[in-house]
Amino acid sequence: MPFALTGVLFVLISAAASLNLSQMDARMASAMARDTDINAADTALLYARADLARIVVFTSTAQSINSNPKKVICS
């Protein structure tokens, strides 16, 4: 019996979390749709370029750590 109660509780919590995430997504979509500024696409492109640059830096750092772990630990 307690397992069934726990399962029902988990289902209710996940439904509430899903509803909350859906509402946040809808609010974000409506906020993005209201912005008809022509610079919005340029801003999105700048954010994407910054994210890609961060990924490149992270992967190159990870590769250098993996290639020579003693140098990183000793310095």
All heavy atoms as TSV, in Angstrom:
chain	resi	resn	atom	element	x	y	z
A	1	MET	N	N	0.803	-1.199	0.000
A	1	MET	CA	C	0.000	0.000	0.000
A	1	MET	C	C	0.853	1.273	0.000
A	1	MET	O	O	0.554	2.191	-0.743
A	1	MET	CB	C	-0.957	-0.057	1.193
A	1	MET	CG	C	-1.912	1.095	1.230
A	1	MET	SD	S	-3.080	0.961	-0.112
A	1	MET	CE	C	-4.218	2.195	0.357
A	2	PRO	N	N	1.932	1.358	0.818
A	2	PRO	CA	C	2.738	2.585	0.796
A	2	PRO	C	C	3.414	2.817	-0.558
A	2	PRO	O	O	3.648	3.958	-0.947
A	2	PRO	CB	C	3.778	2.377	1.883
A	2	PRO	CG	C	3.324	1.242	2.700
A	2	PRO	CD	C	2.367	0.449	1.865
A	3	PHE	N	N	3.723	1.722	-1.268
A	3	PHE	CA	C	4.353	1.885	-2.581
A	3	PHE	C	C	3.384	2.510	-3.576
A	3	PHE	O	O	3.779	3.330	-4.409
A	3	PHE	CB	C	4.861	0.539	-3.112
A	3	PHE	CG	C	6.020	0.004	-2.326
A	3	PHE	CD1	C	5.933	-1.218	-1.688
A	3	PHE	CD2	C	7.206	0.721	-2.222
A	3	PHE	CE1	C	7.000	-1.713	-0.965
A	3	PHE	CE2	C	8.272	0.237	-1.508
A	3	PHE	CZ	C	8.166	-0.988	-0.868
A	4	ALA	N	N	2.126	2.117	-3.498
A	4	ALA	CA	C	1.122	2.695	-4.388
A	4	ALA	C	C	0.946	4.178	-4.087
A	4	ALA	O	O	0.815	5.005	-4.992
A	4	ALA	CB	C	-0.202	1.957	-4.232
A	5	LEU	N	N	0.966	4.530	-2.831
A	5	LEU	CA	C	0.838	5.924	-2.428
A	5	LEU	C	C	2.035	6.741	-2.911
A	5	LEU	O	O	1.879	7.861	-3.394
A	5	LEU	CB	C	0.718	5.997	-0.898
A	5	LEU	CG	C	-0.030	7.167	-0.315
A	5	LEU	CD1	C	-1.412	7.282	-0.923
A	5	LEU	CD2	C	-0.138	6.995	1.187
A	6	THR	N	N	3.207	6.143	-2.792
A	6	THR	CA	C	4.421	6.814	-3.277
A	6	THR	C	C	4.359	7.003	-4.790
A	6	THR	O	O	4.737	8.057	-5.306
A	6	THR	CB	C	5.662	5.993	-2.897
A	6	THR	OG1	O	5.671	5.785	-1.482
A	6	THR	CG2	C	6.936	6.696	-3.306
A	7	GLY	N	N	3.873	5.992	-5.500
A	7	GLY	CA	C	3.752	6.092	-6.950
A	7	GLY	C	C	2.780	7.182	-7.366
A	7	GLY	O	O	3.055	7.950	-8.299
A	8	VAL	N	N	1.658	7.264	-6.680
A	8	VAL	CA	C	0.680	8.311	-6.989
A	8	VAL	C	C	1.282	9.677	-6.706
A	8	VAL	O	O	1.101	10.627	-7.477
A	8	VAL	CB	C	-0.621	8.086	-6.180
A	8	VAL	CG1	C	-1.540	9.285	-6.271
A	8	VAL	CG2	C	-1.328	6.833	-6.664
A	9	LEU	N	N	2.019	9.792	-5.614
A	9	LEU	CA	C	2.669	11.055	-5.278
A	9	LEU	C	C	3.675	11.453	-6.363
A	9	LEU	O	O	3.730	12.612	-6.776
A	9	LEU	CB	C	3.352	10.943	-3.919
A	9	LEU	CG	C	4.003	12.209	-3.392
A	9	LEU	CD1	C	2.947	13.277	-3.141
A	9	LEU	CD2	C	4.767	11.922	-2.119
A	10	PHE	N	N	4.457	10.498	-6.827
A	10	PHE	CA	C	5.418	10.781	-7.906
A	10	PHE	C	C	4.710	11.232	-9.184
A	10	PHE	O	O	5.176	12.139	-9.878
A	10	PHE	CB	C	6.297	9.568	-8.200
A	10	PHE	CG	C	7.395	9.365	-7.206
A	10	PHE	CD1	C	7.924	8.103	-7.005
A	10	PHE	CD2	C	7.928	10.411	-6.468
A	10	PHE	CE1	C	8.948	7.899	-6.100
A	10	PHE	CE2	C	8.944	10.222	-5.559
A	10	PHE	CZ	C	9.457	8.963	-5.372
A	11	VAL	N	N	3.609	10.601	-9.509
A	11	VAL	CA	C	2.860	10.981	-10.708
A	11	VAL	C	C	2.326	12.398	-10.579
A	11	VAL	O	O	2.404	13.206	-11.521
A	11	VAL	CB	C	1.714	9.969	-10.977
A	11	VAL	CG1	C	0.755	10.501	-12.018
A	11	VAL	CG2	C	2.288	8.635	-11.410
A	12	LEU	N	N	1.796	12.747	-9.413
A	12	LEU	CA	C	1.280	14.101	-9.202
A	12	LEU	C	C	2.400	15.142	-9.259
A	12	LEU	O	O	2.232	16.206	-9.863
A	12	LEU	CB	C	0.543	14.182	-7.867
A	12	LEU	CG	C	-0.778	13.413	-7.784
A	12	LEU	CD1	C	-1.346	13.483	-6.372
A	12	LEU	CD2	C	-1.761	13.961	-8.796
A	13	ILE	N	N	3.546	14.837	-8.661
A	13	ILE	CA	C	4.675	15.772	-8.690
A	13	ILE	C	C	5.184	15.949	-10.123
A	13	ILE	O	O	5.462	17.066	-10.557
A	13	ILE	CB	C	5.793	15.299	-7.750
A	13	ILE	CG1	C	5.347	15.445	-6.299
A	13	ILE	CG2	C	7.081	16.074	-7.992
A	13	ILE	CD1	C	6.290	14.830	-5.291
A	14	SER	N	N	5.282	14.862	-10.863
A	14	SER	CA	C	5.770	14.977	-12.243
A	14	SER	C	C	4.773	15.724	-13.126
A	14	SER	O	O	5.173	16.479	-14.015
A	14	SER	CB	C	6.074	13.596	-12.825
A	14	SER	OG	O	4.888	12.848	-12.956
A	15	ALA	N	N	3.494	15.547	-12.874
A	15	ALA	CA	C	2.483	16.291	-13.639
A	15	ALA	C	C	2.578	17.780	-13.340
A	15	ALA	O	O	2.494	18.620	-14.249
A	15	ALA	CB	C	1.086	15.761	-13.325
A	16	ALA	N	N	2.776	18.130	-12.069
A	16	ALA	CA	C	2.904	19.540	-11.702
A	16	ALA	C	C	4.172	20.141	-12.310
A	16	ALA	O	O	4.154	21.271	-12.827
A	16	ALA	CB	C	2.920	19.689	-10.184
A	17	ALA	N	N	5.264	19.398	-12.284
A	17	ALA	CA	C	6.512	19.897	-12.870
A	17	ALA	C	C	6.364	20.068	-14.377
A	17	ALA	O	O	6.848	21.044	-14.953
A	17	ALA	CB	C	7.659	18.950	-12.538
A	18	SER	N	N	5.719	19.116	-15.032
A	18	SER	CA	C	5.514	19.204	-16.473
A	18	SER	C	C	4.641	20.396	-16.836
A	18	SER	O	O	4.924	21.120	-17.803
A	18	SER	CB	C	4.879	17.906	-16.972
A	18	SER	OG	O	4.617	17.989	-18.349
A	19	LEU	N	N	3.607	20.630	-16.059
A	19	LEU	CA	C	2.734	21.776	-16.300
A	19	LEU	C	C	3.504	23.086	-16.124
A	19	LEU	O	O	3.377	24.006	-16.937
A	19	LEU	CB	C	1.538	21.726	-15.356
A	19	LEU	CG	C	0.519	22.843	-15.491
A	19	LEU	CD1	C	-0.149	22.773	-16.859
A	19	LEU	CD2	C	-0.510	22.756	-14.389
A	20	ASN	N	N	4.321	23.147	-15.090
A	20	ASN	CA	C	5.122	24.346	-14.842
A	20	ASN	C	C	6.099	24.601	-15.986
A	20	ASN	O	O	6.247	25.728	-16.466
A	20	ASN	CB	C	5.869	24.201	-13.515
A	20	ASN	CG	C	6.568	25.469	-13.108
A	20	ASN	OD1	O	6.281	26.537	-13.619
A	20	ASN	ND2	N	7.502	25.349	-12.194
A	21	LEU	N	N	6.773	23.567	-16.452
A	21	LEU	CA	C	7.713	23.721	-17.568
A	21	LEU	C	C	6.998	24.128	-18.845
A	21	LEU	O	O	7.503	24.946	-19.613
A	21	LEU	CB	C	8.496	22.425	-17.779
A	21	LEU	CG	C	9.537	22.108	-16.713
A	21	LEU	CD1	C	10.129	20.729	-16.956
A	21	LEU	CD2	C	10.632	23.158	-16.699
A	22	SER	N	N	5.811	23.568	-19.079
A	22	SER	CA	C	5.054	23.943	-20.271
A	22	SER	C	C	4.640	25.401	-20.228
A	22	SER	O	O	4.704	26.117	-21.238
A	22	SER	CB	C	3.815	23.065	-20.403
A	22	SER	OG	O	4.178	21.727	-20.581
A	23	GLN	N	N	4.227	25.871	-19.054
A	23	GLN	CA	C	3.849	27.277	-18.923
A	23	GLN	C	C	5.051	28.197	-19.113
A	23	GLN	O	O	4.940	29.248	-19.750
A	23	GLN	CB	C	3.203	27.523	-17.557
A	23	GLN	CG	C	1.826	26.935	-17.437
A	23	GLN	CD	C	1.251	27.102	-16.036
A	23	GLN	OE1	O	1.961	27.470	-15.112
A	23	GLN	NE2	N	-0.034	26.810	-15.894
A	24	MET	N	N	6.201	27.810	-18.568
A	24	MET	CA	C	7.409	28.624	-18.761
A	24	MET	C	C	7.788	28.682	-20.234
A	24	MET	O	O	8.184	29.730	-20.747
A	24	MET	CB	C	8.580	28.057	-17.945
A	24	MET	CG	C	8.469	28.331	-16.483
A	24	MET	SD	S	9.923	27.923	-15.466
A	24	MET	CE	C	10.770	26.668	-16.318
A	25	ASP	N	N	7.672	27.550	-20.926
A	25	ASP	CA	C	7.986	27.504	-22.348
A	25	ASP	C	C	7.034	28.393	-23.142
A	25	ASP	O	O	7.453	29.109	-24.056
A	25	ASP	CB	C	7.921	26.062	-22.837
A	25	ASP	CG	C	8.441	25.914	-24.244
A	25	ASP	OD1	O	9.406	26.613	-24.608
A	25	ASP	OD2	O	7.887	25.084	-24.998
A	26	ALA	N	N	5.758	28.362	-22.797
A	26	ALA	CA	C	4.778	29.202	-23.490
A	26	ALA	C	C	5.056	30.685	-23.247
A	26	ALA	O	O	4.946	31.508	-24.163
A	26	ALA	CB	C	3.370	28.837	-23.038
A	27	ARG	N	N	5.419	31.029	-22.008
A	27	ARG	CA	C	5.745	32.431	-21.711
A	27	ARG	C	C	6.973	32.885	-22.485
A	27	ARG	O	O	7.023	33.997	-23.006
A	27	ARG	CB	C	5.968	32.621	-20.209
A	27	ARG	CG	C	4.688	32.696	-19.415
A	27	ARG	CD	C	4.963	33.173	-18.004
A	27	ARG	NE	N	5.908	32.302	-17.312
A	27	ARG	CZ	C	5.586	31.467	-16.330
A	27	ARG	NH1	N	4.339	31.397	-15.917
A	27	ARG	NH2	N	6.492	30.716	-15.764
A	28	MET	N	N	7.979	32.025	-22.574
A	28	MET	CA	C	9.189	32.379	-23.313
A	28	MET	C	C	8.891	32.535	-24.797
A	28	MET	O	O	9.379	33.464	-25.439
A	28	MET	CB	C	10.278	31.335	-23.110
A	28	MET	CG	C	11.584	31.686	-23.789
A	28	MET	SD	S	12.840	30.416	-23.682
A	28	MET	CE	C	13.154	30.408	-21.948
A	29	ALA	N	N	8.084	31.636	-25.336
A	29	ALA	CA	C	7.738	31.720	-26.756
A	29	ALA	C	C	6.956	32.989	-27.060
A	29	ALA	O	O	7.194	33.655	-28.075
A	29	ALA	CB	C	6.941	30.489	-27.172
A	30	SER	N	N	6.043	33.354	-26.169
A	30	SER	CA	C	5.276	34.574	-26.416
A	30	SER	C	C	6.161	35.810	-26.264
A	30	SER	O	O	5.976	36.791	-26.979
A	30	SER	CB	C	4.078	34.651	-25.482
A	30	SER	OG	O	4.497	34.815	-24.142
A	31	ALA	N	N	7.109	35.772	-25.346
A	31	ALA	CA	C	8.020	36.906	-25.188
A	31	ALA	C	C	8.913	37.049	-26.416
A	31	ALA	O	O	9.193	38.166	-26.867
A	31	ALA	CB	C	8.863	36.734	-23.936
A	32	MET	N	N	9.362	35.947	-26.968
A	32	MET	CA	C	10.203	36.007	-28.167
A	32	MET	C	C	9.385	36.449	-29.381
A	32	MET	O	O	9.894	37.114	-30.262
A	32	MET	CB	C	10.842	34.642	-28.440
A	32	MET	CG	C	11.848	34.234	-27.388
A	32	MET	SD	S	13.260	35.318	-27.331
A	32	MET	CE	C	14.283	34.587	-28.557
A	33	ALA	N	N	8.105	36.071	-29.432
A	33	ALA	CA	C	7.264	36.442	-30.559
A	33	ALA	C	C	6.931	37.926	-30.538
A	33	ALA	O	O	6.749	38.541	-31.586
A	33	ALA	CB	C	5.984	35.617	-30.557
A	34	ARG	N	N	6.840	38.527	-29.345
A	34	ARG	CA	C	6.536	39.948	-29.245
A	34	ARG	C	C	7.690	40.816	-29.714
A	34	ARG	O	O	7.497	41.925	-30.150
A	34	ARG	CB	C	6.199	40.312	-27.798
A	34	ARG	CG	C	4.748	40.089	-27.486
A	34	ARG	CD	C	4.422	40.625	-26.120
A	34	ARG	NE	N	4.572	39.502	-25.185
A	34	ARG	CZ	C	5.086	39.588	-23.976
A	34	ARG	NH1	N	5.497	40.726	-23.519
A	34	ARG	NH2	N	5.177	38.530	-23.208
A	35	ASP	N	N	8.904	40.301	-29.625
A	35	ASP	CA	C	10.079	41.089	-30.007
A	35	ASP	C	C	10.217	41.049	-31.527
A	35	ASP	O	O	10.735	40.101	-32.091
A	35	ASP	CB	C	11.321	40.520	-29.330
A	35	ASP	CG	C	12.534	41.405	-29.546
A	35	ASP	OD1	O	12.351	42.582	-29.912
A	35	ASP	OD2	O	13.651	40.915	-29.328
A	36	THR	N	N	9.744	42.089	-32.200
A	36	THR	CA	C	9.822	42.137	-33.653
A	36	THR	C	C	11.018	42.962	-34.116
A	36	THR	O	O	11.111	43.329	-35.276
A	36	THR	CB	C	8.535	42.747	-34.241
A	36	THR	OG1	O	8.330	44.036	-33.660
A	36	THR	CG2	C	7.344	41.843	-33.958
A	37	ASP	N	N	11.913	43.248	-33.203
A	37	ASP	CA	C	13.107	44.007	-33.543
A	37	ASP	C	C	13.970	43.194	-34.500
A	37	ASP	O	O	14.161	41.995	-34.322
A	37	ASP	CB	C	13.883	44.339	-32.266
A	37	ASP	CG	C	15.042	45.281	-32.515
A	37	ASP	OD1	O	15.084	45.879	-33.606
A	37	ASP	OD2	O	15.882	45.415	-31.613
A	38	ILE	N	N	14.486	43.849	-35.512
A	38	ILE	CA	C	15.297	43.162	-36.510
A	38	ILE	C	C	16.629	42.686	-35.930
A	38	ILE	O	O	17.251	41.772	-36.430
A	38	ILE	CB	C	15.512	44.077	-37.746
A	38	ILE	CG1	C	15.949	43.275	-38.966
A	38	ILE	CG2	C	16.530	45.156	-37.449
A	38	ILE	CD1	C	14.885	42.418	-39.529
A	39	ASN	N	N	17.052	43.266	-34.814
A	39	ASN	CA	C	18.313	42.870	-34.199
A	39	ASN	C	C	18.195	41.591	-33.383
A	39	ASN	O	O	19.211	41.092	-32.901
A	39	ASN	CB	C	18.824	43.999	-33.304
A	39	ASN	CG	C	19.251	45.203	-34.114
A	39	ASN	OD1	O	19.658	45.074	-35.257
A	39	ASN	ND2	N	19.128	46.375	-33.516
A	40	ALA	N	N	16.988	41.073	-33.185
A	40	ALA	CA	C	16.818	39.860	-32.400
A	40	ALA	C	C	17.554	38.682	-33.042
A	40	ALA	O	O	18.178	37.888	-32.347
A	40	ALA	CB	C	15.339	39.533	-32.235
A	41	ALA	N	N	17.510	38.596	-34.362
A	41	ALA	CA	C	18.221	37.508	-35.038
A	41	ALA	C	C	19.727	37.671	-34.886
A	41	ALA	O	O	20.452	36.686	-34.684
A	41	ALA	CB	C	17.838	37.465	-36.505
A	42	ASP	N	N	20.208	38.900	-34.960
A	42	ASP	CA	C	21.633	39.138	-34.779
A	42	ASP	C	C	22.078	38.789	-33.365
A	42	ASP	O	O	23.149	38.214	-33.159
A	42	ASP	CB	C	21.971	40.602	-35.078
A	42	ASP	CG	C	21.769	40.957	-36.541
A	42	ASP	OD1	O	21.868	40.042	-37.379
A	42	ASP	OD2	O	21.516	42.137	-36.820
A	43	THR	N	N	21.243	39.116	-32.394
A	43	THR	CA	C	21.564	38.782	-31.009
A	43	THR	C	C	21.605	37.273	-30.817
A	43	THR	O	O	22.500	36.751	-30.153
A	43	THR	CB	C	20.526	39.409	-30.066
A	43	THR	OG1	O	20.476	40.812	-30.304
A	43	THR	CG2	C	20.864	39.158	-28.616
A	44	ALA	N	N	20.663	36.567	-31.398
A	44	ALA	CA	C	20.642	35.112	-31.303
A	44	ALA	C	C	21.886	34.521	-31.956
A	44	ALA	O	O	22.475	33.571	-31.436
A	44	ALA	CB	C	19.382	34.554	-31.956
A	45	LEU	N	N	22.298	35.093	-33.088
A	45	LEU	CA	C	23.508	34.615	-33.747
A	45	LEU	C	C	24.745	34.866	-32.887
A	45	LEU	O	O	25.622	34.008	-32.789
A	45	LEU	CB	C	23.669	35.298	-35.108
A	45	LEU	CG	C	24.870	34.864	-35.944
A	45	LEU	CD1	C	24.787	33.379	-36.260
A	45	LEU	CD2	C	24.951	35.674	-37.206
A	46	LEU	N	N	24.808	36.005	-32.239
A	46	LEU	CA	C	25.941	36.290	-31.350
A	46	LEU	C	C	25.971	35.318	-30.177
A	46	LEU	O	O	27.050	34.849	-29.784
A	46	LEU	CB	C	25.862	37.731	-30.850
A	46	LEU	CG	C	26.176	38.810	-31.882
A	46	LEU	CD1	C	25.944	40.196	-31.277
A	46	LEU	CD2	C	27.609	38.687	-32.367
A	47	TYR	N	N	24.816	35.009	-29.610
A	47	TYR	CA	C	24.771	34.041	-28.517
A	47	TYR	C	C	25.223	32.661	-28.992
A	47	TYR	O	O	25.954	31.964	-28.289
A	47	TYR	CB	C	23.365	33.945	-27.937
A	47	TYR	CG	C	22.962	35.123	-27.078
A	47	TYR	CD1	C	21.627	35.458	-26.929
A	47	TYR	CD2	C	23.906	35.898	-26.417
A	47	TYR	CE1	C	21.241	36.532	-26.144
A	47	TYR	CE2	C	23.534	36.963	-25.642
A	47	TYR	CZ	C	22.200	37.278	-25.504
A	47	TYR	OH	O	21.827	38.334	-24.726
A	48	ALA	N	N	24.790	32.271	-30.179
A	48	ALA	CA	C	25.181	30.969	-30.717
A	48	ALA	C	C	26.686	30.922	-30.960
A	48	ALA	O	O	27.343	29.918	-30.650
A	48	ALA	CB	C	24.423	30.686	-32.008
A	49	ARG	N	N	27.255	31.997	-31.498
A	49	ARG	CA	C	28.704	32.037	-31.724
A	49	ARG	C	C	29.462	31.961	-30.406
A	49	ARG	O	O	30.486	31.287	-30.301
A	49	ARG	CB	C	29.088	33.296	-32.479
A	49	ARG	CG	C	28.647	33.266	-33.935
A	49	ARG	CD	C	28.996	34.524	-34.666
A	49	ARG	NE	N	30.442	34.702	-34.694
A	49	ARG	CZ	C	31.055	35.824	-35.073
A	49	ARG	NH1	N	30.330	36.849	-35.456
A	49	ARG	NH2	N	32.348	35.903	-35.078
A	50	ALA	N	N	28.961	32.644	-29.380
A	50	ALA	CA	C	29.612	32.604	-28.071
A	50	ALA	C	C	29.546	31.198	-27.472
A	50	ALA	O	O	30.530	30.718	-26.889
A	50	ALA	CB	C	28.971	33.608	-27.128
A	51	ASP	N	N	28.400	30.535	-27.633
A	51	ASP	CA	C	28.273	29.169	-27.124
A	51	ASP	C	C	29.225	28.224	-27.846
A	51	ASP	O	O	29.865	27.375	-27.215
A	51	ASP	CB	C	26.841	28.672	-27.272
A	51	ASP	CG	C	25.891	29.321	-26.281
A	51	ASP	OD1	O	26.381	29.885	-25.279
A	51	ASP	OD2	O	24.673	29.257	-26.515
A	52	LEU	N	N	29.320	28.361	-29.159
A	52	LEU	CA	C	30.235	27.509	-29.916
A	52	LEU	C	C	31.684	27.766	-29.527
A	52	LEU	O	O	32.487	26.836	-29.407
A	52	LEU	CB	C	30.035	27.716	-31.417
A	52	LEU	CG	C	28.739	27.149	-31.983
A	52	LEU	CD1	C	28.594	27.548	-33.441
A	52	LEU	CD2	C	28.715	25.646	-31.847
A	53	ALA	N	N	32.040	29.011	-29.305
A	53	ALA	CA	C	33.408	29.329	-28.878
A	53	ALA	C	C	33.695	28.719	-27.516
A	53	ALA	O	O	34.784	28.183	-27.284
A	53	ALA	CB	C	33.603	30.842	-28.838
A	54	ARG	N	N	32.722	28.773	-26.618
A	54	ARG	CA	C	32.895	28.180	-25.293
A	54	ARG	C	C	33.080	26.669	-25.402
A	54	ARG	O	O	33.899	26.083	-24.688
A	54	ARG	CB	C	31.694	28.518	-24.428
A	54	ARG	CG	C	31.890	28.209	-22.966
A	54	ARG	CD	C	30.716	28.635	-22.106
A	54	ARG	NE	N	30.409	30.043	-22.280
A	54	ARG	CZ	C	29.218	30.516	-22.634
A	54	ARG	NH1	N	28.231	29.692	-22.876
A	54	ARG	NH2	N	29.009	31.806	-22.752
A	55	ILE	N	N	32.343	26.030	-26.315
A	55	ILE	CA	C	32.472	24.586	-26.506
A	55	ILE	C	C	33.862	24.245	-27.037
A	55	ILE	O	O	34.493	23.290	-26.584
A	55	ILE	CB	C	31.374	24.072	-27.464
A	55	ILE	CG1	C	30.023	24.134	-26.768
A	55	ILE	CG2	C	31.665	22.659	-27.935
A	55	ILE	CD1	C	28.846	23.905	-27.696
A	56	VAL	N	N	34.361	25.032	-27.986
A	56	VAL	CA	C	35.688	24.774	-28.551
A	56	VAL	C	C	36.759	24.916	-27.475
A	56	VAL	O	O	37.670	24.087	-27.369
A	56	VAL	CB	C	35.961	25.720	-29.743
A	56	VAL	CG1	C	37.403	25.682	-30.155
A	56	VAL	CG2	C	35.057	25.368	-30.902
A	57	VAL	N	N	36.663	25.944	-26.659
A	57	VAL	CA	C	37.646	26.141	-25.591
A	57	VAL	C	C	37.577	24.992	-24.598
A	57	VAL	O	O	38.606	24.468	-24.170
A	57	VAL	CB	C	37.414	27.501	-24.890
A	57	VAL	CG1	C	38.215	27.598	-23.617
A	57	VAL	CG2	C	37.766	28.627	-25.829
A	58	PHE	N	N	36.373	24.572	-24.244
A	58	PHE	CA	C	36.223	23.478	-23.290
A	58	PHE	C	C	36.809	22.183	-23.831
A	58	PHE	O	O	37.524	21.478	-23.127
A	58	PHE	CB	C	34.744	23.292	-22.936
A	58	PHE	CG	C	34.501	22.143	-21.995
A	58	PHE	CD1	C	34.794	22.266	-20.654
A	58	PHE	CD2	C	33.993	20.945	-22.458
A	58	PHE	CE1	C	34.582	21.216	-19.782
A	58	PHE	CE2	C	33.779	19.890	-21.605
A	58	PHE	CZ	C	34.070	20.027	-20.263
A	59	THR	N	N	36.506	21.864	-25.093
A	59	THR	CA	C	37.008	20.608	-25.641
A	59	THR	C	C	38.520	20.638	-25.806
A	59	THR	O	O	39.184	19.637	-25.574
A	59	THR	CB	C	36.345	20.277	-26.984
A	59	THR	OG1	O	36.490	21.381	-27.868
A	59	THR	CG2	C	34.889	19.950	-26.803
A	60	SER	N	N	39.087	21.776	-26.198
A	60	SER	CA	C	40.538	21.829	-26.337
A	60	SER	C	C	41.215	21.726	-24.972
A	60	SER	O	O	42.261	21.093	-24.832
A	60	SER	CB	C	40.972	23.106	-27.054
A	60	SER	OG	O	40.645	24.236	-26.282
A	61	THR	N	N	40.598	22.304	-23.933
A	61	THR	CA	C	41.152	22.184	-22.588
A	61	THR	C	C	41.061	20.745	-22.112
A	61	THR	O	O	42.006	20.215	-21.522
A	61	THR	CB	C	40.402	23.114	-21.612
A	61	THR	OG1	O	40.465	24.443	-22.113
A	61	THR	CG2	C	40.988	23.055	-20.234
A	62	ALA	N	N	39.942	20.106	-22.368
A	62	ALA	CA	C	39.771	18.711	-21.957
A	62	ALA	C	C	40.759	17.806	-22.680
A	62	ALA	O	O	41.324	16.887	-22.085
A	62	ALA	CB	C	38.337	18.258	-22.217
A	63	GLN	N	N	41.012	18.069	-23.952
A	63	GLN	CA	C	41.966	17.266	-24.694
A	63	GLN	C	C	43.379	17.465	-24.163
A	63	GLN	O	O	44.147	16.521	-24.069
A	63	GLN	CB	C	41.913	17.612	-26.179
A	63	GLN	CG	C	40.684	17.085	-26.864
A	63	GLN	CD	C	40.586	17.561	-28.306
A	63	GLN	OE1	O	41.356	18.388	-28.743
A	63	GLN	NE2	N	39.622	17.019	-29.031
A	64	SER	N	N	43.751	18.685	-23.799
A	64	SER	CA	C	45.094	18.908	-23.276
A	64	SER	C	C	45.260	18.265	-21.906
A	64	SER	O	O	46.337	17.763	-21.577
A	64	SER	CB	C	45.406	20.404	-23.216
A	64	SER	OG	O	44.588	21.036	-22.261
A	65	ILE	N	N	44.201	18.256	-21.107
A	65	ILE	CA	C	44.281	17.588	-19.802
A	65	ILE	C	C	44.413	16.088	-19.993
A	65	ILE	O	O	45.208	15.436	-19.315
A	65	ILE	CB	C	43.049	17.926	-18.944
A	65	ILE	CG1	C	43.124	19.381	-18.494
A	65	ILE	CG2	C	42.951	17.002	-17.730
A	65	ILE	CD1	C	41.882	19.864	-17.796
A	66	ASN	N	N	43.660	15.530	-20.943
A	66	ASN	CA	C	43.724	14.093	-21.190
A	66	ASN	C	C	45.047	13.670	-21.805
A	66	ASN	O	O	45.506	12.558	-21.590
A	66	ASN	CB	C	42.574	13.649	-22.085
A	66	ASN	CG	C	41.252	13.680	-21.363
A	66	ASN	OD1	O	41.212	13.589	-20.145
A	66	ASN	ND2	N	40.170	13.801	-22.098
A	67	SER	N	N	45.675	14.543	-22.561
A	67	SER	CA	C	46.924	14.160	-23.209
A	67	SER	C	C	48.112	14.206	-22.256
A	67	SER	O	O	49.077	13.482	-22.429
A	67	SER	CB	C	47.196	15.060	-24.424
A	67	SER	OG	O	47.425	16.384	-23.980
A	68	ASN	N	N	48.063	15.060	-21.240
A	68	ASN	CA	C	49.174	15.172	-20.313
A	68	ASN	C	C	48.646	15.457	-18.906
A	68	ASN	O	O	48.785	16.572	-18.407
A	68	ASN	CB	C	50.133	16.266	-20.759
A	68	ASN	CG	C	51.488	16.145	-20.107
A	68	ASN	OD1	O	51.682	15.313	-19.237
A	68	ASN	ND2	N	52.410	16.981	-20.515
A	69	PRO	N	N	48.081	14.454	-18.218
A	69	PRO	CA	C	47.478	14.723	-16.908
A	69	PRO	C	C	48.493	15.077	-15.824
A	69	PRO	O	O	48.194	15.826	-14.920
A	69	PRO	CB	C	46.739	13.434	-16.590
A	69	PRO	CG	C	47.328	12.393	-17.453
A	69	PRO	CD	C	47.888	13.094	-18.659
A	70	LYS	N	N	49.732	14.562	-15.904
A	70	LYS	CA	C	50.722	14.853	-14.867
A	70	LYS	C	C	51.108	16.329	-14.879
A	70	LYS	O	O	51.313	16.917	-13.827
A	70	LYS	CB	C	51.971	13.995	-15.060
A	70	LYS	CG	C	51.789	12.571	-14.635
A	70	LYS	CD	C	53.086	11.826	-14.716
A	70	LYS	CE	C	52.903	10.401	-14.247
A	70	LYS	NZ	N	54.159	9.660	-14.282
A	71	LYS	N	N	51.219	16.910	-16.039
A	71	LYS	CA	C	51.592	18.309	-16.140
A	71	LYS	C	C	50.541	19.201	-15.498
A	71	LYS	O	O	50.854	20.186	-14.840
A	71	LYS	CB	C	51.791	18.704	-17.602
A	71	LYS	CG	C	52.260	20.116	-17.795
A	71	LYS	CD	C	52.502	20.407	-19.243
A	71	LYS	CE	C	52.991	21.827	-19.416
A	71	LYS	NZ	N	53.174	22.164	-20.820
A	72	VAL	N	N	49.270	18.862	-15.669
A	72	VAL	CA	C	48.183	19.656	-15.106
A	72	VAL	C	C	48.161	19.512	-13.582
A	72	VAL	O	O	47.986	20.476	-12.859
A	72	VAL	CB	C	46.827	19.238	-15.714
A	72	VAL	CG1	C	45.678	19.940	-15.030
A	72	VAL	CG2	C	46.828	19.527	-17.202
A	73	ILE	N	N	48.371	18.292	-13.086
A	73	ILE	CA	C	48.308	18.051	-11.648
A	73	ILE	C	C	49.520	18.695	-10.945
A	73	ILE	O	O	49.377	19.285	-9.888
A	73	ILE	CB	C	48.262	16.535	-11.366
A	73	ILE	CG1	C	46.932	15.969	-11.865
A	73	ILE	CG2	C	48.432	16.242	-9.886
A	73	ILE	CD1	C	46.855	14.470	-11.804
A	74	CYS	N	N	50.693	18.616	-11.547
A	74	CYS	CA	C	51.897	19.124	-10.897
A	74	CYS	C	C	52.001	20.635	-10.947
A	74	CYS	O	O	52.677	21.236	-10.119
A	74	CYS	CB	C	53.134	18.506	-11.535
A	74	CYS	SG	S	53.220	16.729	-11.276
A	75	SER	N	N	51.380	21.284	-11.913
A	75	SER	CA	C	51.560	22.737	-12.006
A	75	SER	C	C	50.544	23.502	-11.249
A	75	SER	O	O	50.030	23.226	-10.295
A	75	SER	CB	C	51.513	23.195	-13.438
A	75	SER	OG	O	50.494	22.596	-14.176
